[in-house]
Amino acid sequence: MSKPTLPRVAILGAGPIGLEAALYAKSLGHPVTVYEANAPGAHVERWGFLRMFTPFGMNVTPLGLAALLRDAPDRELPADTDLITGKEFRDAYLAPLAESSALRGLVQPQTRVVAIGRAGWRKGEPADPKKPLPPFRLLVRDPRGVERFDAADVVLDCTGTLGRPNWVGDGGIPAVGEVAARQHAAYWPEDVRGARTGHYAGKSVLVIGAGYSAATAVCELATLAEVHQATWVIWLTNGPRTQPLGRIGGDPLKERDRLAARANSLAMRCDGNLEYHPQAMIDELVCGGPDQGFRVAARLAGKPTTWDVERVIANVGYRPDLSACAELRVGEPAGRVETDEPGYFILGAKAKGRDSNFLIQDGHAHVRRTFAVVAGKPGLDLYAKKAA
């Protein structure tokens, strides 16, 4: 008797979680294709100048390490305890993994999944519980811009959230003028003391956000101000805390805790050419054009206040982009890999929705959980088996 055919798996995104999911799927014998709209690890490259809070050993898996060492047994890898930058992680692990013999022919770079539906079925139509749903139908655009349809039985969305920043306006909607100003402000991490020093040195900079990305920007700008003393930083958060960042008691990630401690100290003492304002609700973010500065209007504890600044860094988090699966029963994720659409899973940072507290090892747990569900075997864990 022939073995049953395993479901065809389509993976969206060739980042840290998409590549690990592909390895896991292949190890189980699934036909698998990985669609990556840019190059593998492109999102990591965007913040690659930053040093990671987590050591190398927390960001890799036994399957991934085995794949790399199988191709090059003498390969030198960072030590498990090393804290490396995002670029170093991409170069040492992600890029070689995408090109490994284990994933050869499975990763399709510069290939975008435009939309996903089901063959012969539309969202809103009643499904017959006695009949299996038709396969997924993926509209795919290749590097030449040529479109085609591919089919899959299982879809894993590992695209993350970095491509869709939140708005700074009160209520989560754009502030007045923000849509037009967006191309001139920075909504992603900035290499303030590296490639972007010339953009920020000696400038008035308004930083918006209460997370680790905003804290990093503030600390880097404060250090920059020690050398370029005309640099001035205004830090706005919308929370009620007098300290911008809540610290995690006994945080095992020491660099994360050091960052929070320094950022809070700067804010409380207003050191480093910095002023800090909590409870800021932003109503207006208007830009005069390229390098023409910004006018920012907000309410500070209800009191209207306005600033004219030269630069804006809006590290206000990101939200999932669900446009590709709009014709499926997929709601905004909130921590679970399963969705209301059978066979459609969301993994990695995107699975946490707007919660930015995500570690790569959380995504590895998502991979294990997903394939345990797909296989109908709750105890399935290839990572434990490989490590043993």
C-alpha positions as CSV (number, residue, x, y, z in Angstrom):
1,M,0.0,0.0,0.0
2,S,1.4,3.4,-1.0
3,K,1.9,6.0,1.7
4,P,-0.7,8.8,1.9
5,T,0.4,12.1,0.2
6,L,1.3,14.7,2.7
7,P,-0.3,18.2,2.4
8,R,1.5,20.7,0.1
9,V,2.8,23.6,2.3
10,A,3.2,27.1,1.1
11,I,5.3,29.4,3.3
12,L,5.1,33.2,2.9
13,G,8.4,34.9,3.9
14,A,12.0,33.6,4.1
15,G,13.0,35.2,7.3
16,P,14.1,33.5,10.5
17,I,10.7,31.7,11.0
18,G,9.9,31.0,7.4
19,L,13.2,29.3,6.8
20,E,12.9,27.2,10.0
21,A,9.3,26.2,9.0
22,A,10.5,25.1,5.6
23,L,13.2,22.9,7.2
24,Y,10.6,21.4,9.5
25,A,8.2,20.7,6.7
26,K,10.8,19.1,4.5
27,S,12.0,17.0,7.4
28,L,8.5,15.6,7.7
29,G,8.3,14.9,4.0
30,H,5.9,17.7,3.0
31,P,6.2,19.2,-0.5
32,V,7.1,22.8,0.4
33,T,7.6,26.1,-1.4
34,V,8.8,29.3,0.3
35,Y,7.8,32.6,-1.3
36,E,9.9,35.7,-0.4
37,A,9.0,39.1,-1.8
38,N,12.6,40.4,-1.4
39,A,15.7,38.5,-0.5
40,P,15.9,36.0,2.4
41,G,16.3,37.8,5.7
42,A,15.4,41.2,4.2
43,H,13.6,42.4,7.3
44,V,16.5,41.4,9.5
45,E,18.8,43.4,7.2
46,R,16.7,46.5,7.8
47,W,17.7,46.5,11.5
48,G,21.0,44.7,10.9
49,F,23.1,47.3,12.6
50,L,21.5,46.6,16.0
51,R,23.0,44.1,18.4
52,M,20.4,41.5,19.4
53,F,19.3,41.1,23.0
54,T,19.2,37.3,22.7
55,P,22.4,35.2,22.3
56,F,23.0,33.3,19.1
57,G,22.0,30.0,20.7
58,M,18.5,31.2,21.4
59,N,18.0,32.2,17.7
60,V,18.9,28.9,16.0
61,T,17.5,25.4,16.0
62,P,19.0,21.9,15.9
63,L,17.5,21.4,12.4
64,G,19.1,24.6,11.1
65,L,22.5,24.0,12.6
66,A,22.5,20.4,11.3
67,A,21.6,21.7,7.7
68,L,24.5,24.1,7.8
69,L,27.1,21.7,9.2
70,R,26.0,19.0,6.8
71,D,27.0,21.2,3.9
72,A,30.2,22.5,5.6
73,P,31.3,20.5,8.6
74,D,34.1,23.0,9.3
75,R,31.8,26.0,9.2
76,E,32.6,28.5,11.9
77,L,29.5,29.8,13.7
78,P,29.1,32.2,16.6
79,A,29.2,30.8,20.0
80,D,25.8,30.1,21.7
81,T,26.4,32.9,24.1
82,D,27.5,35.5,21.6
83,L,25.4,38.7,21.2
84,I,25.7,39.5,17.5
85,T,24.1,42.1,15.3
86,G,21.2,41.4,13.0
87,K,23.5,41.6,10.0
88,E,25.9,39.1,11.5
89,F,23.0,36.8,12.2
90,R,21.8,37.0,8.7
91,D,25.2,36.5,7.2
92,A,26.2,33.6,9.6
93,Y,22.9,31.7,9.7
94,L,20.0,32.9,7.6
95,A,21.6,33.5,4.2
96,P,23.6,30.2,4.3
97,L,20.4,28.4,5.4
98,A,18.4,29.8,2.5
99,E,21.1,28.5,0.2
100,S,21.7,25.2,1.9
101,S,21.2,21.8,0.2
102,A,18.4,21.1,2.6
103,L,16.4,24.0,1.1
104,R,17.8,23.9,-2.4
105,G,15.1,24.8,-5.0
106,L,12.5,25.5,-2.3
107,V,13.0,29.2,-1.7
108,Q,11.8,31.6,-4.4
109,P,13.2,35.1,-3.8
110,Q,11.8,38.3,-5.3
111,T,8.5,36.4,-5.6
112,R,5.4,38.0,-4.1
113,V,2.1,36.3,-3.1
114,V,-0.4,38.9,-4.2
115,A,-3.6,37.2,-3.0
116,I,-4.9,33.9,-1.6
117,G,-8.3,32.3,-1.9
118,R,-9.7,28.8,-2.4
119,A,-10.5,27.3,-5.7
120,G,-14.2,27.3,-6.5
121,W,-15.1,28.9,-3.1
122,R,-15.7,32.5,-1.9
123,K,-15.5,34.0,1.5
124,G,-19.0,34.1,3.0
125,E,-20.3,31.0,1.2
126,P,-21.4,28.3,3.6
127,A,-18.9,25.4,3.8
128,D,-20.3,21.8,3.8
129,P,-18.8,20.2,6.9
130,K,-19.1,16.8,5.2
131,K,-16.8,17.8,2.4
132,P,-13.2,18.9,2.5
133,L,-12.5,22.4,1.6
134,P,-10.8,23.0,-1.8
135,P,-7.1,23.8,-1.9
136,F,-5.7,27.2,-1.5
137,R,-5.2,29.2,-4.7
138,L,-2.2,31.6,-4.6
139,L,-1.8,34.4,-7.1
140,V,2.0,34.7,-7.3
141,R,4.1,37.4,-9.1
142,D,7.6,36.3,-10.1
143,P,10.7,38.5,-10.3
144,R,9.9,39.5,-13.9
145,G,6.4,40.6,-12.9
146,V,4.7,37.6,-14.5
147,E,1.8,36.3,-12.6
148,R,0.6,32.7,-12.2
149,F,-1.5,30.6,-9.9
150,D,0.0,28.0,-7.5
151,A,-1.9,25.6,-5.2
152,A,-1.3,24.5,-1.6
153,D,-3.1,22.6,1.1
154,V,-1.5,24.4,4.0
155,V,-0.4,28.0,4.1
156,L,2.1,29.4,6.8
157,D,2.2,33.2,6.9
158,C,5.7,34.1,8.3
159,T,5.9,37.6,6.8
160,G,6.2,39.5,10.0
161,T,4.9,43.0,10.6
162,L,7.8,45.2,9.8
163,G,6.4,46.2,6.5
164,R,3.4,48.0,8.0
165,P,4.2,50.6,10.7
166,N,1.5,51.9,13.0
167,W,0.3,55.5,12.8
168,V,1.3,58.0,15.5
169,G,-2.1,59.7,15.7
170,D,-4.4,59.5,18.7
171,G,-6.6,56.4,18.5
172,G,-4.2,54.6,16.2
173,I,-5.3,56.5,13.1
174,P,-3.1,59.0,11.1
175,A,-2.5,62.4,12.6
176,V,-3.4,65.4,10.5
177,G,-0.8,65.5,7.7
178,E,0.8,62.2,8.6
179,V,-0.1,60.4,5.5
180,A,1.8,62.9,3.4
181,A,4.6,63.2,5.9
182,R,5.2,59.5,6.2
183,Q,7.8,59.3,3.5
184,H,9.9,61.9,5.3
185,A,9.8,60.5,8.8
186,A,11.6,57.3,10.1
187,Y,9.2,54.6,11.1
188,W,11.9,51.9,11.3
189,P,15.1,51.7,13.5
190,E,17.7,54.2,12.4
191,D,21.5,53.8,12.5
192,V,21.9,57.1,14.4
193,R,25.6,56.7,15.1
194,G,26.5,54.9,12.0
195,A,25.3,55.3,8.4
196,R,22.7,58.0,9.5
197,T,24.9,60.2,11.7
198,G,25.0,63.0,9.2
199,H,21.2,63.1,9.1
200,Y,20.8,63.5,12.8
201,A,23.9,65.2,14.2
202,G,23.2,68.8,15.3
203,K,19.5,68.5,14.6
204,S,16.3,68.8,16.7
205,V,14.8,65.3,16.7
206,L,11.4,64.3,18.0
207,V,11.1,60.6,18.9
208,I,7.7,59.0,19.4
209,G,7.2,55.6,21.1
210,A,7.5,53.7,24.3
211,G,9.2,50.5,23.2
212,Y,12.8,49.3,22.9
213,S,13.2,50.7,19.4
214,A,12.3,54.2,20.6
215,A,14.5,53.7,23.7
216,T,17.4,52.7,21.5
217,A,17.0,55.8,19.3
218,V,16.9,58.0,22.3
219,C,20.0,56.5,23.9
220,E,21.9,56.7,20.6
221,L,20.8,60.3,20.0
222,A,21.9,61.2,23.6
223,T,25.3,59.7,22.9
224,L,25.5,61.6,19.6
225,A,24.7,64.8,21.4
226,E,27.8,64.4,23.6
227,V,29.9,65.1,20.4
228,H,27.4,67.2,18.4
229,Q,26.1,69.4,21.2
230,A,23.5,71.2,19.0
231,T,21.6,67.9,18.8
232,W,18.3,68.1,20.8
233,V,15.9,65.3,21.5
234,I,12.2,65.5,22.4
235,W,10.8,62.1,23.5
236,L,7.0,61.6,23.5
237,T,5.1,58.5,24.8
238,N,1.4,58.1,25.2
239,G,1.4,56.1,28.4
240,P,0.7,57.4,31.9
241,R,4.0,56.1,33.4
242,T,6.5,58.7,34.6
243,Q,9.2,56.3,33.3
244,P,8.8,55.4,29.6
245,L,9.8,51.8,29.8
246,G,8.5,49.2,32.2
247,R,11.4,46.9,33.4
248,I,11.1,43.2,33.7
249,G,11.9,41.9,37.1
250,G,14.9,39.6,36.9
251,D,15.1,40.0,33.1
252,P,17.3,37.2,31.8
253,L,18.2,39.3,28.8
254,K,20.7,41.7,30.5
255,E,21.2,44.0,27.5
256,R,17.5,44.6,27.2
257,D,17.4,45.5,30.9
258,R,20.4,47.8,30.6
259,L,18.7,49.6,27.7
260,A,15.5,50.1,29.7
261,A,17.5,51.4,32.7
262,R,19.5,53.9,30.7
263,A,16.5,55.2,28.7
264,N,14.5,55.6,31.9
265,S,17.4,57.4,33.5
266,L,17.8,59.8,30.6
267,A,14.1,60.5,30.6
268,M,13.8,61.1,34.4
269,R,16.9,63.3,34.6
270,C,16.4,64.9,31.2
271,D,20.1,64.4,30.5
272,G,21.8,64.2,27.1
273,N,20.1,67.3,25.6
274,L,16.7,65.6,26.1
275,E,13.2,66.5,27.2
276,Y,10.7,63.8,27.9
277,H,6.9,64.1,27.8
278,P,4.5,61.2,28.8
279,Q,0.7,61.2,28.1
280,A,1.2,62.7,24.7
281,M,-1.7,62.4,22.2
282,I,-0.6,63.4,18.8
283,D,-3.0,65.3,16.6
284,E,-0.8,66.7,13.8
285,L,2.4,65.7,12.0
286,V,3.0,68.0,9.1
287,C,6.1,68.0,6.9
288,G,7.1,70.9,4.7
289,G,8.9,68.6,2.2
290,P,12.2,66.9,1.9
291,D,14.6,68.2,4.6
292,Q,12.1,71.0,5.4
293,G,11.3,69.9,8.9
294,F,8.1,69.0,10.8
295,R,5.4,70.6,12.8
296,V,4.1,68.3,15.5
297,A,1.0,69.1,17.6
298,A,0.0,67.1,20.6
299,R,-1.9,67.2,23.9
300,L,0.3,66.6,26.9
301,A,-2.1,65.4,29.7
302,G,-4.8,67.4,27.8
303,K,-2.7,70.6,27.3
304,P,-2.1,71.5,23.6
305,T,1.6,71.8,22.7
306,T,3.4,72.3,19.4
307,W,7.0,71.7,18.3
308,D,8.9,72.6,15.2
309,V,11.6,70.0,14.6
310,E,14.0,69.0,11.9
311,R,13.7,65.2,12.2
312,V,11.0,62.7,13.4
313,I,11.6,59.1,14.4
314,A,8.3,57.3,14.9
315,N,9.0,54.0,16.6
316,V,5.4,53.2,17.4
317,G,5.3,49.6,16.5
318,Y,3.8,47.6,13.6
319,R,0.6,45.9,12.7
320,P,-0.1,42.8,10.6
321,D,-0.9,43.2,6.9
322,L,-3.8,40.8,6.1
323,S,-4.6,42.2,2.6
324,A,-3.3,39.0,0.8
325,C,-5.7,36.8,2.8
326,A,-8.7,39.2,2.7
327,E,-10.8,36.5,0.9
328,L,-10.2,34.0,3.7
329,R,-11.6,33.7,7.2
330,V,-8.5,35.2,8.9
331,G,-8.9,37.8,11.6
332,E,-6.2,40.0,13.2
333,P,-3.9,37.6,15.1
334,A,-3.6,37.8,18.9
335,G,-1.0,35.2,19.9
336,R,-2.3,32.0,18.3
337,V,-0.9,30.3,15.2
338,E,-4.3,28.9,14.2
339,T,-6.9,31.0,12.4
340,D,-10.6,30.5,11.6
341,E,-9.5,29.4,8.1
342,P,-8.6,25.6,8.3
343,G,-5.1,25.1,7.1
344,Y,-4.0,28.7,7.3
345,F,-1.5,29.5,10.1
346,I,0.2,32.7,11.1
347,L,3.7,32.3,12.7
348,G,6.4,34.5,14.1
349,A,6.0,38.2,15.0
350,K,2.8,38.4,13.0
351,A,1.1,35.8,15.2
352,K,1.5,38.3,18.1
353,G,-0.5,40.9,16.2
354,R,0.4,44.4,17.6
355,D,2.3,43.0,20.6
356,S,5.9,43.8,19.9
357,N,7.3,41.5,22.6
358,F,8.5,38.8,20.3
359,L,11.6,36.7,20.4
360,I,12.8,34.4,17.6
361,Q,12.5,31.4,19.9
362,D,8.8,32.2,20.2
363,G,8.6,31.6,16.4
364,H,10.4,28.3,16.8
365,A,7.6,27.3,19.2
366,H,5.1,28.4,16.6
367,V,6.7,26.1,14.0
368,R,6.5,23.1,16.4
369,R,2.9,23.9,17.3
370,T,1.8,24.3,13.7
371,F,3.1,21.0,12.4
372,A,1.8,19.2,15.5
373,V,-1.6,20.5,14.4
374,V,-1.1,19.7,10.7
375,A,0.0,16.2,11.6
376,G,-2.7,15.7,14.3
377,K,0.1,14.6,16.7
378,P,0.2,17.0,19.7
379,G,3.5,15.5,20.9
380,L,5.4,16.0,17.6
381,D,8.7,17.8,18.2
382,L,11.5,17.4,15.8
383,Y,13.6,19.9,17.7
384,A,13.7,17.7,20.8
385,K,14.3,14.6,18.7
386,K,17.2,16.3,16.8
387,A,18.8,17.7,20.0
388,A,18.7,14.3,21.6
